[in-house]
Amino acid sequence: MNQYKRLLGNTFIFAIGTFSSKILVILMLRFYTGMMTQDEMGVADLIIKTTSILYPVVSLSIGQAVIRYGLERKYYKRSVFTIALVTVLCGFIIALPFHPLLSLIHYNTSAGVTGSLLEYQWIIYLYVLTSCTQNVCSQFIRALGHVRLYAIDGIFRTFVTIMLNILYLKVFRWNILGYVFSIICSDALSTVCLFIIAGLWKYVKLKRLDTHLWRGMLAYSLPLVPDAILVYIIGFSDQVFLASMQDTAVSAIYSIAYRVPTLIALVASIFVDAWQKSMVNNNTKEEQITFFSNVGNTYSSIVFIIASGGVMCAKLAMTVLAVPSYYIGWTFIPILAVGAGFNCLSSFQKSVYLLEKKTVASFLSTAFSAVINIGLNALLIPRMGGTGAALATLISYVALFLYRAIDSRRFMPVRWKVPRLALTVILLTVQSMLMLLEPPLWLVWQIALFGAVAALNSREMLLSVKKLLHRA
């Protein structure tokens, strides 16, 4: 039972830090959409998403190796941290000459002006460096067991970002540059604070690096580089296609609508942060399978209840989060919310690959989903616009979950409650269709279907809790 209690405790701590910080950023969307035009918002989001793709390339996804190897007692913490920092620095230097490639990402504004991200090369590279360094430091303090500091750091970074956003956008009127530079400053300040508070300088030892450990960490992290790129492509290609095939205004509306499903993905990030510490244990294989199955089924119940709530509150969410010119974006939310639910489940299945250090298998599953996503974007966006992009995302996430649920069974057969999952998906599909069709008494239908999803999955959660208490 200690592993369940530890998972619950860590999840609670991460929830305080992550949710409180992320919800503040989402609530700031109305401020952002009021201070910047739709075209400026679209370009700023392209910069953020491009940096997200460059981040694993520059860092070689070494942050994932930091938490995985840092949790094992047989490795020296000092060696793990130093290797990670050196890897980030080397990756950044190697990436510098490749800045002309940013010209490949171009956009069209609603006024007919064209441009590329090469114009913002310096701020993109600065963003990449600060983001990579901050991630290594934050992952390392998790490996050290400083979960409270990790949570507080998330709140601190958000607070700094918001204050700087108000300064740069409201006072200085820097618009796109101010939006991005506030994140850069908060990451840099976070890194400095973590070095001071956690004494991270004590873990930097450049003499005689452990080359055997370095090879092992790179063997683990390198397959996660294309894996991470493809994950971002699945979420990013929608906006790239919309910005080039439609315009940046449509891309911006879609981007704001995407923030609501991001709340669902937020549940996944909170849980995964805690889960990575709990999944490394000394259980037998059968105990590990039971542990994964119990946690997975309870987790899926929570995710789909939140997804159903996201569908029901689509109109309200766009009214609260953005200015009226973005309201039409609510039509994308029901489809994206269901897709986000499947994305959460696929993230849980990915933990099997990470536990078993089968990162190549994780990459192959993501590649399968990315090919589907890109193909459907090219096919559906010219015909259906933002709705086509949302459908492409949903289908690719469903495919990703099914692929991983089947493929990962050769390493660890998670016992999903298939009848409950199938019935939940049917209810969510009906709920989404009725939301988009807006029949008479649509709100009554939404409340009824949300209640049905909640009742079905709450029963699963109560059964899981009862089993756990019985075992205790």
C-alpha positions, 0 to 999 in steps of 0.5 A: 500500500505504500506505493499507492500512498506515495503516488497519491501524496506526490500527485497531490503535491504536483497538483498544487504546483502544476494546476495552480500555475497552469490555470493562472496562465489559461485565465490570462488568455483574455488579457493576451487576446485583448492586448494582441491581434489575432495575427500577432497571437498566431505568430507568437504561438508559432514561435512557442510551438517551434521552440517546443520542437527544437527543445528535444533536438538541442537537449537530446531529451536528456531531461527524461534520462535525468529523472529515470537514471537519477531515481536509481541508487546505483548511479551517482547523482553528481554524474547524472546532473553534470552529464545532462548540463554538458549535453545541453550545452553541446547540443545548443552549440551544434544547433547554432549554424542551422538557424536558416532552417527557420525560414521553412516555417512561414505564415500568412496574415489575414492582411495578406502579409507573408513572413517566416520565423527566421525573423525571430531567430535570436529569441527562439534560440534564447528560448531554447537554451533557457528552457533546456537548462531549466528542464534539466534542473527541475527534473534533477530536483525531482530525482533528488526527492525535492517534490515540494520545491518542484511544485513551488518552482512551477508556481514561481515561474508562472507568477514571474511570467504573468508579471512580466507579461503585464509589464512587456505587453501593457506597459512596453507594448512589445507584443510578440517579443514581449509575450515570448521574452517573459517566458525566457526571463522566468525560465532563466530566473527559475534556473538561478533560484534552483541552483541557489536553493537546492545547492545544485552547484555541488552536483557539477563536476566536469573532471572525468565524466562517467562515459559509460553512464553518458552512453547509457543515458544517451541510449535511453534519451536519443530515441525520445528525441524523434518521439518528442518531435513527433508528439509536438508535430501532432499538436503543432501541425494543425496550426502550421497547416491552418496558418499556411492553408488558411491564415494566422487569424484562423490559427490563433482562434484554433490555438485559443480553443486548444487551451481548453483541452490543454486543461485535460492534458494538464491532468496527465502532466500532474499525474505523470510527474508523480507516476514517474517516481512511483513506477520505479520500485521493487515489485514482482512482475505480477505485482507491477501489472496489478499496480499499473492496471489499478492505477490506469483504470482509475486514471482513465475514469478521471480523465474521461469525466473531465473530458465530458465536462470540457465538452459541456462547457465549450461555449462558456470556456471561450466566453471566459477565456477570450474576447468575443472575436474568438468565440467561434472557436468553441466549435473545435472544443468538443472534438479536441476534448475527446482527443485529449482524453485519449492523449492522456491514456496514451501517455499512461501507456508510454510509461510502460516503455519508459519503465522497461527502457524501451524508448525505441518502441515508444518512438515507433508508436508516436511515428505511427500516430504522427503520419496519420495526423499529418495525412489527415491534416492535409486531407481535411483542413482544405475542406473543413478548416479548423474542424478538420484539424480537430478531427485529425488530432482526435483520430491520431490520438485514438490510434496512438492509444490503441497502438500502445495498448496492444504493443506494450502488452509484450512488456506489461499487459495492462488490464483495461476495463474495455466494456467501460471504456467503450461505453464511455467513448460512445457517450462522449461521441453522442455528447460531442455531436449533440453539442455541435448540432445544438438541438432544442434543449441542448443544455439539458442533453449535455447535463444528462450525458455528463451525468451518465459519463460521471456515474459510469466512471465514478463507479469504477473509481469507487470500486478501485478505492474499495479494492485498495482499502480491502488490501490494506 
